[in-house]
């Protein structure tokens, strides 16, 4: 059976209709980076990111360099 262009369009529309009709959340959850740091990192690295960065990272020519490894 040969498919005409119109028939192919109809078949395509029917095939993708369920995906187009599936609801998508309007907004994603907004993540607060400070809260994430405090919940996952602060126990080992101190309560504030700014102090951690100041104590452990240098900037060299636009690159971030860890003080303890030099990388």
Secondary structure, 3 states (H helix, E strand, C coil): CCCCHHHHHHHHHHHHHHHHHCCCCCCCCCCCHHHHHHHHCHHHHCCCHHHHHHHHEEEECCEEEECCCCC
